[in-house]
């Protein structure tokens, strides 16, 4: 009888060893709350950061095939998915259209879409781990809830049944003090710092900075004939020459926005300082974020 029991156990072990291994997500990885995963997929890689910066590609590519970027600072999550072994991999277009439909159904907006392989380029340095800078069924999505924006960049392989997501969140830009407080601060301290966002590597002011510029213009108009310098320091990413030009272009863009809002042009000058006027450590992302700023300085 004992030999028979051993034989049965041996048969069970043999049978279990032939069963397929159930695919599991990589340790510590889970889906982002915004999206359920595409069917028959598993998470093979993930990474998160409490605070970082990403450049989300938007719009149609220019004549050189490059897309603009919207810089988003805040918590970041990266997720990489692959199709489970033994299942038919979906096409990149199929996965992309699925995410596009899910975004619209959830009330999000499509900020850019590039169906196909290598139809456009994105800034690889501002969007690490997503590929080599060449779009592959790319999709940029944005969700707004209250004062919080959630940005998502998606890419899928052509026919291998894999895709990646980078998700970043930020509070919508807002000037933290009112007009009277800005006037007092400018009079007392001689300068104020404005929370103004630009497209990555460009002097294009993003729409979420409108309220900040409205408040700043109202404060300047309340100070009579006070003359002010618009300064635009940067971080140290890139060459000093490029940063100096970028800071000058950004300072001029802010000056033009203030003039457009009724501030007399004769009261304003624009000066770019490049990376020569840091207020924080450029070795950290938090420090670089503080160094990318716009200042109004009493002359």
Residue frames as qw, qx, qy, qz and C-alpha x, y, z in Angstrom:
[[0.000, 0.886, 0.465, 0.000, 0.00, 0.00, 0.00],
 [0.322, -0.772, 0.093, 0.540, 2.83, 2.39, 0.89],
 [0.394, -0.119, 0.586, 0.698, 4.42, 1.86, -2.53],
 [0.193, 0.631, 0.672, 0.335, 1.11, 2.66, -4.22],
 [0.141, -0.927, -0.246, 0.246, 0.77, 6.01, -2.37],
 [0.378, -0.558, 0.357, 0.647, 4.29, 6.98, -3.37],
 [0.365, 0.204, 0.705, 0.574, 3.44, 6.12, -6.96],
 [0.083, 0.830, 0.541, 0.111, 0.35, 8.34, -6.92],
 [0.259, -0.865, 0.008, 0.431, 2.35, 11.25, -5.46],
 [0.429, -0.280, 0.539, 0.669, 4.98, 10.81, -8.13],
 [0.283, 0.506, 0.687, 0.438, 2.33, 10.94, -10.84],
 [0.061, -0.928, -0.352, 0.106, 0.90, 14.17, -9.38],
 [0.352, -0.701, 0.245, 0.570, 4.33, 15.82, -9.26],
 [0.407, 0.017, 0.665, 0.626, 4.96, 14.76, -12.83],
 [0.178, 0.711, 0.627, 0.266, 1.61, 16.15, -13.98],
 [0.172, -0.926, -0.174, 0.286, 2.11, 19.47, -12.18],
 [0.437, -0.484, 0.382, 0.655, 5.56, 19.91, -13.72],
 [0.339, 0.256, 0.675, 0.603, 4.02, 19.84, -17.20],
 [0.066, 0.863, 0.494, -0.085, 1.51, 22.64, -16.48],
 [0.386, 0.624, 0.047, 0.678, 2.35, 26.06, -17.97],
 [0.362, -0.270, -0.411, 0.792, 3.77, 28.63, -15.53],
 [0.029, 0.875, 0.483, 0.014, 1.23, 31.34, -14.77],
 [0.400, 0.470, -0.008, 0.786, 2.56, 34.72, -15.90],
 [0.396, -0.747, -0.398, 0.356, 2.99, 37.23, -13.12],
 [0.157, 0.959, -0.023, 0.237, 3.68, 40.94, -13.03],
 [0.520, 0.387, -0.450, 0.614, 7.17, 42.09, -12.15],
 [0.494, -0.444, -0.594, 0.454, 7.66, 42.42, -8.41],
 [0.183, -0.477, -0.273, 0.815, 6.22, 45.60, -6.93],
 [0.066, 0.023, -0.439, -0.896, 4.47, 46.64, -10.17],
 [0.244, 0.525, 0.772, -0.264, 0.77, 47.38, -10.56],
 [0.244, 0.612, 0.527, 0.536, -1.53, 49.13, -13.04],
 [0.031, 0.035, -0.150, 0.988, -2.03, 52.87, -12.84],
 [0.253, 0.428, 0.701, -0.511, -5.52, 53.74, -11.55],
 [0.352, 0.490, -0.145, -0.784, -6.37, 55.56, -14.79],
 [0.607, 0.364, -0.536, -0.460, -6.19, 52.51, -17.03],
 [0.885, -0.119, 0.437, -0.107, -6.97, 48.83, -16.99],
 [0.251, -0.455, 0.715, 0.467, -4.40, 46.88, -18.95],
 [0.609, 0.334, -0.464, -0.550, -4.94, 45.58, -22.46],
 [0.944, -0.131, 0.148, -0.265, -6.16, 41.94, -22.34],
 [0.972, 0.077, -0.011, 0.223, -3.58, 39.15, -22.00],
 [0.358, 0.731, -0.317, 0.486, -0.84, 41.54, -20.91],
 [0.753, -0.513, -0.259, 0.321, 1.55, 41.46, -17.97],
 [0.047, -0.975, 0.209, -0.067, 3.74, 44.15, -16.44],
 [0.902, 0.127, -0.157, 0.381, 7.40, 43.37, -17.06],
 [0.481, 0.095, -0.201, 0.848, 8.94, 46.63, -15.82],
 [0.196, -0.892, -0.352, -0.204, 8.02, 49.62, -13.71],
 [0.473, 0.018, -0.271, 0.838, 9.58, 52.64, -12.06],
 [0.180, -0.881, -0.401, -0.177, 8.27, 55.54, -10.00],
 [0.403, 0.128, -0.249, 0.871, 9.56, 58.84, -8.66],
 [0.138, -0.692, -0.562, 0.430, 8.01, 61.22, -6.15],
 [0.155, 0.907, 0.045, -0.388, 9.16, 64.24, -8.15],
 [0.522, -0.115, 0.545, 0.646, 10.72, 64.55, -11.59],
 [0.338, 0.616, -0.076, -0.708, 10.22, 66.34, -14.89],
 [0.540, 0.199, 0.757, 0.308, 9.03, 64.88, -18.19],
 [0.184, 0.386, -0.273, -0.862, 8.51, 66.46, -21.59],
 [0.556, 0.365, 0.732, -0.149, 5.24, 65.22, -23.11],
 [0.162, -0.016, 0.582, 0.797, 5.16, 65.46, -26.93],
 [0.347, 0.618, 0.522, -0.475, 2.21, 67.34, -28.41],
 [0.396, 0.752, -0.032, -0.525, 0.83, 68.39, -31.78],
 [0.853, 0.514, 0.061, 0.073, 1.92, 67.78, -35.34],
 [0.720, -0.282, 0.193, 0.603, 5.65, 67.44, -36.10],
 [0.115, 0.836, -0.160, -0.513, 7.52, 70.35, -37.72],
 [0.671, 0.652, -0.287, -0.207, 9.30, 70.16, -41.07],
 [0.195, 0.548, -0.801, 0.142, 12.15, 68.23, -39.43],
 [0.687, -0.167, -0.692, -0.147, 9.77, 65.72, -37.87],
 [0.268, 0.008, -0.676, 0.687, 10.16, 67.03, -34.31],
 [0.348, -0.704, -0.574, -0.232, 7.23, 67.52, -31.93],
 [0.136, -0.647, 0.273, -0.699, 6.79, 70.22, -29.31],
 [0.513, -0.187, -0.778, 0.311, 6.90, 69.23, -25.65],
 [0.432, -0.738, -0.042, -0.517, 4.93, 70.30, -22.60],
 [0.336, 0.298, -0.732, 0.513, 7.07, 70.10, -19.49],
 [0.705, -0.544, -0.234, -0.389, 5.35, 68.51, -16.50],
 [0.194, 0.397, -0.720, 0.535, 6.89, 68.41, -13.03],
 [0.698, -0.333, 0.233, -0.589, 5.57, 66.13, -10.31],
 [0.665, -0.203, 0.711, -0.105, 5.20, 62.42, -9.42],
 [0.499, 0.476, -0.563, -0.455, 6.10, 60.10, -12.32],
 [0.764, -0.086, 0.623, -0.142, 5.22, 56.46, -13.02],
 [0.369, 0.462, -0.667, -0.454, 6.63, 54.30, -15.83],
 [0.770, 0.002, 0.583, -0.259, 5.01, 50.98, -16.79],
 [0.261, 0.423, -0.730, -0.469, 6.10, 48.44, -19.40],
 [0.801, 0.097, 0.431, -0.404, 3.72, 45.73, -20.64],
 [0.149, 0.325, -0.838, -0.413, 4.24, 42.60, -22.76],
 [0.800, -0.016, -0.268, -0.537, 1.79, 40.05, -24.13],
 [0.704, -0.358, 0.578, -0.204, 1.57, 36.79, -22.18],
 [0.031, -0.343, 0.883, 0.320, 3.28, 33.78, -23.65],
 [0.189, 0.224, 0.953, 0.075, 1.06, 31.64, -25.84],
 [0.285, 0.741, 0.493, -0.355, -1.39, 34.42, -26.77],
 [0.521, 0.554, 0.374, 0.531, -1.69, 36.23, -30.07],
 [0.298, -0.357, -0.132, 0.875, -0.03, 39.66, -29.87],
 [0.291, 0.853, 0.410, -0.139, -2.26, 42.60, -30.85],
 [0.531, 0.518, 0.131, 0.658, -1.00, 45.21, -33.29],
 [0.297, -0.158, -0.255, 0.907, 0.39, 48.53, -32.11],
 [0.219, -0.226, -0.289, -0.904, -2.47, 50.35, -33.81],
 [0.566, -0.451, -0.646, -0.241, -5.04, 48.15, -32.06],
 [0.521, -0.418, -0.505, 0.547, -3.63, 48.93, -28.61],
 [0.156, -0.032, -0.014, 0.987, -3.29, 52.62, -29.44],
 [0.343, -0.348, -0.440, -0.753, -6.90, 52.95, -30.60],
 [0.585, -0.482, -0.649, 0.065, -8.04, 51.18, -27.43],
 [0.411, -0.360, -0.344, 0.764, -6.28, 53.75, -25.23],
 [0.016, -0.119, -0.231, -0.966, -7.54, 56.59, -27.41],
 [0.460, -0.458, -0.572, -0.503, -11.14, 55.44, -26.95],
 [0.582, -0.473, -0.572, 0.332, -10.68, 54.91, -23.21],
 [0.286, -0.132, -0.156, 0.936, -9.31, 58.45, -22.85],
 [0.222, -0.241, -0.323, -0.888, -12.23, 60.07, -24.61],
 [0.566, -0.470, -0.640, -0.223, -14.72, 57.98, -22.64],
 [0.560, -0.446, -0.468, 0.519, -13.12, 59.13, -19.39],
 [0.017, -0.974, -0.218, 0.063, -13.33, 62.79, -20.41],
 [0.539, -0.497, 0.289, 0.616, -9.64, 63.20, -21.22],
 [0.460, 0.836, -0.088, -0.287, -8.16, 64.96, -24.24],
 [0.869, 0.152, 0.225, 0.413, -5.76, 63.76, -26.91],
 [0.141, -0.887, 0.163, 0.409, -2.83, 66.18, -27.04],
 [0.221, 0.632, -0.638, -0.381, -1.02, 64.33, -29.81],
 [0.867, 0.050, 0.483, -0.109, -1.30, 61.09, -31.77],
 [0.202, 0.651, -0.628, -0.375, 1.10, 59.50, -34.20],
 [0.911, 0.079, 0.360, -0.187, -0.27, 56.23, -35.67],
 [0.797, 0.559, -0.190, 0.133, 2.52, 54.30, -37.34],
 [0.823, -0.334, 0.016, 0.459, 6.20, 53.75, -36.85],
 [0.487, -0.267, 0.143, 0.819, 8.67, 56.63, -36.72],
 [0.217, 0.768, 0.480, 0.364, 6.20, 59.23, -38.02],
 [0.085, -0.915, 0.076, -0.387, 7.67, 61.87, -35.69],
 [0.574, 0.167, -0.558, 0.576, 10.40, 62.46, -33.12],
 [0.497, -0.830, -0.171, -0.186, 10.14, 63.33, -29.44],
 [0.031, 0.773, -0.511, 0.375, 12.69, 64.60, -26.91],
 [0.823, -0.058, -0.558, 0.089, 14.23, 61.39, -25.61],
 [0.327, 0.197, -0.561, 0.735, 16.12, 63.15, -22.81],
 [0.352, -0.178, 0.275, -0.877, 12.86, 64.57, -21.43],
 [0.870, -0.035, 0.029, -0.492, 11.04, 61.23, -21.83],
 [0.042, 0.481, -0.875, 0.011, 13.47, 58.47, -20.77],
 [0.355, -0.037, 0.915, -0.189, 12.74, 54.73, -20.93],
 [0.639, 0.494, 0.348, -0.475, 10.09, 55.17, -23.64],
 [0.818, 0.469, 0.273, 0.189, 12.33, 54.37, -26.60],
 [0.634, -0.068, 0.209, 0.741, 14.93, 55.95, -28.84],
 [0.007, 0.482, 0.001, -0.876, 13.14, 59.22, -29.61],
 [0.229, 0.039, -0.660, -0.714, 11.30, 57.88, -32.67],
 [0.621, -0.007, 0.285, -0.730, 7.52, 57.57, -32.30],
 [0.181, -0.008, -0.958, -0.222, 5.93, 54.14, -32.43],
 [0.364, -0.568, -0.668, -0.314, 2.13, 54.38, -32.35],
 [0.251, -0.040, -0.463, 0.849, 2.51, 57.28, -29.93],
 [0.288, -0.715, -0.510, -0.382, -0.31, 58.91, -28.01],
 [0.187, 0.069, -0.467, 0.861, -0.25, 61.79, -25.51],
 [0.360, -0.633, -0.628, -0.274, -3.29, 62.13, -23.25],
 [0.060, 0.224, -0.412, 0.881, -4.30, 64.68, -20.61],
 [0.415, -0.591, -0.686, -0.091, -6.84, 64.40, -17.79],
 [0.006, 0.372, -0.267, 0.889, -7.93, 67.33, -15.63],
 [0.526, -0.570, -0.630, -0.043, -9.63, 66.92, -12.27],
 [0.413, -0.849, -0.188, 0.270, -9.95, 69.98, -10.08],
 [0.022, 0.932, -0.323, -0.166, -6.57, 71.68, -10.03],
 [0.566, -0.386, 0.692, 0.226, -4.68, 68.51, -10.92],
 [0.650, 0.576, -0.337, -0.363, -3.50, 67.59, -14.41],
 [0.743, -0.229, 0.617, 0.119, -2.47, 64.05, -15.29],
 [0.457, 0.673, -0.432, -0.389, -0.40, 63.62, -18.46],
 [0.830, -0.081, 0.550, 0.030, 0.16, 60.25, -20.12],
 [0.346, 0.626, -0.564, -0.412, 2.54, 59.31, -22.94],
 [0.860, 0.037, 0.489, -0.139, 1.89, 55.93, -24.58],
 [0.342, 0.573, -0.628, -0.401, 3.86, 53.96, -27.17],
 [0.900, 0.011, 0.395, -0.184, 3.32, 50.47, -28.59],
 [0.338, -0.324, 0.754, 0.461, 5.52, 48.13, -30.61],
 [0.406, 0.274, -0.485, -0.725, 4.57, 47.51, -34.22],
 [0.799, 0.011, -0.450, -0.399, 3.73, 43.81, -33.95],
 [0.403, 0.206, -0.817, 0.356, 5.33, 42.38, -30.80],
 [0.581, -0.587, -0.523, -0.209, 2.41, 42.98, -28.45],
 [0.529, -0.347, -0.395, 0.666, 4.10, 45.35, -26.01],
 [0.050, 0.821, 0.193, 0.534, 3.52, 48.91, -24.88],
 [0.458, -0.130, -0.432, 0.766, 4.84, 51.49, -22.40],
 [0.176, -0.875, -0.358, -0.274, 3.25, 54.27, -20.38],
 [0.364, 0.018, -0.368, 0.855, 4.74, 57.30, -18.66],
 [0.273, -0.789, -0.500, -0.232, 2.30, 59.06, -16.33],
 [0.347, 0.031, -0.328, 0.878, 3.02, 62.36, -14.60],
 [0.211, -0.801, -0.558, -0.051, 0.85, 64.56, -12.40],
 [0.292, 0.064, -0.188, 0.935, 1.01, 68.23, -11.51],
 [0.032, 0.713, 0.512, -0.478, -1.08, 70.89, -9.95],
 [0.385, 0.765, 0.324, 0.402, -2.25, 73.46, -12.48],
 [0.438, 0.110, -0.164, 0.877, 0.03, 76.47, -12.35],
 [0.212, -0.873, -0.390, -0.202, -1.25, 79.28, -10.18],
 [0.210, 0.528, -0.337, 0.751, 0.22, 82.40, -8.65],
 [0.495, -0.350, -0.735, 0.304, 0.11, 81.79, -4.91],
 [0.159, -0.449, -0.364, 0.800, -0.34, 85.45, -3.92],
 [0.280, 0.812, 0.513, -0.006, -2.80, 88.13, -5.00],
 [0.391, 0.746, 0.110, 0.529, -2.28, 91.49, -6.68],
 [0.298, -0.909, 0.118, -0.266, -1.85, 93.52, -3.48],
 [0.821, -0.468, 0.266, 0.192, 0.63, 91.00, -2.07],
 [0.760, 0.317, 0.216, 0.524, 2.67, 91.12, -5.29],
 [0.141, 0.875, 0.017, 0.463, 2.76, 94.91, -5.15],
 [0.551, -0.800, 0.208, -0.111, 3.95, 94.83, -1.53],
 [0.886, -0.193, 0.281, 0.315, 6.56, 92.17, -2.26],
 [0.617, 0.557, 0.149, 0.535, 7.93, 94.05, -5.27],
 [0.070, -0.907, 0.076, -0.409, 8.16, 97.24, -3.23],
 [0.667, -0.689, 0.274, -0.074, 9.73, 95.56, -0.18],
 [0.830, -0.210, 0.433, 0.281, 12.00, 92.91, -1.72],
 [0.065, 0.672, -0.427, -0.601, 12.64, 94.55, -5.07],
 [0.285, 0.227, -0.813, -0.453, 11.67, 91.44, -7.04],
 [0.773, 0.015, 0.415, -0.480, 9.01, 88.78, -7.44],
 [0.114, -0.200, 0.925, 0.303, 9.24, 85.27, -8.90],
 [0.685, 0.219, -0.039, -0.694, 6.51, 84.20, -11.33],
 [0.580, -0.017, 0.814, 0.000, 5.33, 80.64, -11.93],
 [0.575, 0.600, -0.189, -0.522, 5.43, 80.57, -15.73],
 [0.761, -0.029, 0.631, 0.145, 5.64, 77.37, -17.79],
 [0.329, 0.639, -0.445, -0.534, 7.17, 77.05, -21.26],
 [0.953, 0.274, -0.093, -0.087, 7.31, 74.31, -23.86],
 [0.809, -0.401, 0.260, 0.341, 10.47, 72.27, -23.28],
 [0.583, -0.105, 0.375, 0.713, 13.51, 73.99, -24.79],
 [0.190, 0.566, 0.472, 0.649, 11.36, 76.78, -26.25],
 [0.033, -0.052, -0.277, 0.959, 10.12, 80.26, -25.40],
 [0.404, -0.353, -0.554, -0.637, 6.47, 79.35, -26.00],
 [0.270, -0.175, 0.586, -0.744, 4.42, 80.11, -22.88],
 [0.153, -0.250, -0.948, -0.124, 1.96, 77.33, -22.05],
 [0.323, -0.555, -0.402, -0.653, -1.74, 78.18, -21.60],
 [0.641, -0.559, -0.511, 0.127, -1.75, 77.22, -17.91],
 [0.460, -0.162, -0.214, 0.846, 0.38, 80.31, -17.16],
 [0.003, 0.609, 0.383, 0.694, -2.34, 82.78, -18.19],
 [0.496, -0.797, -0.335, -0.078, -3.64, 83.39, -14.65],
 [0.663, -0.412, -0.051, 0.623, -0.11, 84.05, -13.37],
 [0.343, 0.183, 0.269, 0.881, 0.50, 86.62, -16.11],
 [0.202, -0.734, -0.439, -0.476, -2.89, 88.26, -15.52],
 [0.592, -0.741, -0.248, 0.197, -2.07, 88.71, -11.83],
 [0.603, -0.234, 0.092, 0.757, 1.44, 90.00, -12.56],
 [0.193, 0.437, 0.364, 0.800, 0.15, 92.52, -15.12],
 [0.354, -0.807, -0.380, -0.280, -2.49, 93.80, -12.67],
 [0.653, -0.601, -0.127, 0.442, 0.20, 94.21, -9.99],
 [0.490, 0.004, 0.210, 0.846, 2.47, 96.16, -12.33],
 [0.006, -0.615, -0.405, -0.677, -0.35, 98.45, -13.39],
 [0.506, -0.798, -0.323, -0.052, -1.01, 99.14, -9.70],
 [0.671, -0.417, -0.037, 0.613, 2.58, 100.32, -9.14],
 [0.096, 0.906, -0.006, -0.412, 2.31, 103.47, -11.25],
 [0.542, 0.785, -0.292, -0.066, 5.38, 104.18, -13.40],
 [0.610, -0.549, 0.566, 0.080, 7.71, 101.72, -11.68],
 [0.587, 0.576, -0.519, -0.233, 10.17, 100.25, -14.20],
 [0.828, -0.270, 0.471, -0.138, 10.86, 96.54, -14.08],
 [0.214, 0.499, -0.789, -0.289, 13.33, 94.12, -15.62],
 [0.946, 0.026, 0.071, -0.316, 11.93, 90.78, -16.78],
 [0.036, -0.599, 0.799, 0.050, 14.63, 88.18, -16.12],
 [0.926, 0.104, -0.109, -0.347, 14.62, 84.58, -17.32],
 [0.180, -0.564, 0.805, -0.044, 17.26, 82.34, -15.64],
 [0.862, 0.135, -0.397, -0.283, 17.49, 78.66, -16.64],
 [0.859, -0.417, 0.289, 0.068, 18.98, 75.48, -15.19],
 [0.136, -0.682, 0.624, 0.358, 22.30, 74.10, -16.45],
 [0.723, 0.210, 0.652, 0.094, 20.91, 71.44, -18.81],
 [0.586, 0.756, 0.210, 0.204, 22.41, 72.14, -22.25],
 [0.605, 0.200, -0.055, 0.768, 25.23, 74.45, -23.28],
 [0.203, -0.539, -0.297, 0.762, 25.75, 77.85, -21.65],
 [0.017, 0.125, -0.388, -0.913, 25.31, 79.56, -25.03],
 [0.267, -0.360, -0.767, -0.459, 22.01, 77.82, -25.76],
 [0.330, -0.595, -0.659, 0.322, 20.70, 78.52, -22.25],
 [0.149, -0.381, -0.080, 0.909, 21.62, 82.21, -22.52],
 [0.174, -0.050, -0.524, -0.832, 19.67, 82.53, -25.78],
 [0.346, -0.447, -0.808, -0.167, 16.75, 80.52, -24.40],
 [0.280, -0.547, -0.530, 0.584, 16.56, 82.68, -21.27],
 [0.009, -0.257, 0.126, 0.958, 16.60, 85.87, -23.35],
 [0.269, -0.191, -0.689, -0.646, 13.87, 84.56, -25.63],
 [0.361, -0.511, -0.775, 0.091, 11.74, 83.53, -22.63],
 [0.195, -0.458, -0.322, 0.806, 12.21, 86.89, -20.92],
 [0.122, 0.120, -0.342, -0.924, 11.10, 88.65, -24.10],
 [0.317, -0.330, -0.805, -0.378, 8.10, 86.33, -24.41],
 [0.305, -0.570, -0.653, 0.396, 6.97, 87.19, -20.86],
 [0.092, -0.356, -0.036, 0.929, 7.56, 90.89, -21.51],
 [0.208, -0.079, -0.582, -0.782, 5.40, 90.69, -24.64],
 [0.345, -0.462, -0.813, -0.084, 2.67, 88.88, -22.68],
 [0.242, -0.541, -0.462, 0.660, 2.65, 91.63, -20.04],
 [0.034, 0.216, -0.234, -0.947, 2.50, 94.36, -22.69],
 [0.262, -0.253, -0.769, -0.526, -0.40, 92.51, -24.29],
 [0.371, -0.575, -0.712, 0.154, -2.14, 92.71, -20.93],
 [0.073, -0.930, -0.264, -0.244, -1.82, 96.51, -20.76],
 [0.591, -0.640, 0.059, 0.488, 1.56, 97.15, -19.13],
 [0.316, 0.921, -0.158, -0.164, 3.41, 100.01, -20.90],
 [0.908, 0.267, -0.082, 0.314, 6.33, 98.63, -22.91],
 [0.248, 0.763, -0.293, 0.521, 8.50, 101.62, -21.89],
 [0.566, -0.658, 0.339, -0.363, 8.42, 100.36, -18.29],
 [0.943, -0.150, 0.297, -0.013, 9.84, 96.95, -19.13],
 [0.285, 0.673, -0.661, -0.170, 13.15, 95.50, -20.27],
 [0.992, -0.041, 0.005, -0.116, 13.96, 91.84, -20.90],
 [0.089, 0.723, -0.681, 0.074, 17.25, 90.22, -19.92],
 [0.963, -0.019, -0.256, -0.079, 18.33, 86.61, -20.13],
 [0.329, -0.753, 0.550, -0.147, 20.78, 85.27, -17.55],
 [0.673, 0.296, -0.674, -0.076, 21.05, 81.70, -18.79],
 [0.838, -0.305, -0.439, 0.107, 22.48, 79.39, -16.16],
 [0.404, 0.379, -0.374, 0.744, 24.52, 82.11, -14.41],
 [0.278, -0.384, 0.299, -0.828, 22.02, 82.94, -11.64],
 [0.570, -0.239, -0.781, -0.091, 21.01, 79.71, -9.86],
 [0.434, -0.544, 0.271, -0.665, 19.10, 79.84, -6.58],
 [0.880, -0.249, 0.326, -0.238, 19.31, 76.09, -5.93],
 [0.427, -0.418, 0.760, 0.254, 21.53, 73.07, -6.60],
 [0.608, 0.460, -0.362, -0.536, 21.51, 72.12, -10.29],
 [0.113, 0.277, -0.954, -0.024, 22.58, 68.58, -9.36],
 [0.234, 0.291, 0.872, -0.315, 19.03, 67.73, -8.29],
 [0.051, 0.481, 0.684, 0.546, 15.82, 67.89, -10.34],
 [0.238, -0.827, -0.479, 0.172, 14.11, 69.87, -7.60],
 [0.347, -0.596, 0.087, 0.719, 16.96, 72.38, -7.72],
 [0.224, 0.056, 0.590, 0.774, 16.87, 72.63, -11.50],
 [0.041, -0.689, -0.685, -0.236, 13.11, 73.23, -11.34],
 [0.270, -0.833, -0.258, 0.408, 13.69, 76.19, -9.00],
 [0.342, -0.412, 0.328, 0.778, 16.37, 77.60, -11.30],
 [0.112, 0.338, 0.668, 0.653, 14.02, 77.58, -14.30],
 [0.091, -0.688, -0.563, 0.449, 12.11, 80.72, -13.37],
 [0.206, 0.656, 0.267, 0.675, 10.94, 84.19, -14.36],
 [0.379, -0.509, -0.412, 0.654, 11.66, 87.18, -12.15],
 [0.114, 0.866, 0.233, 0.427, 10.38, 90.75, -12.19],
 [0.605, -0.284, -0.243, 0.703, 13.09, 92.99, -10.71],
 [0.017, -0.964, -0.218, 0.148, 12.59, 96.64, -9.74],
 [0.647, 0.344, 0.044, 0.679, 15.01, 98.96, -11.58]]
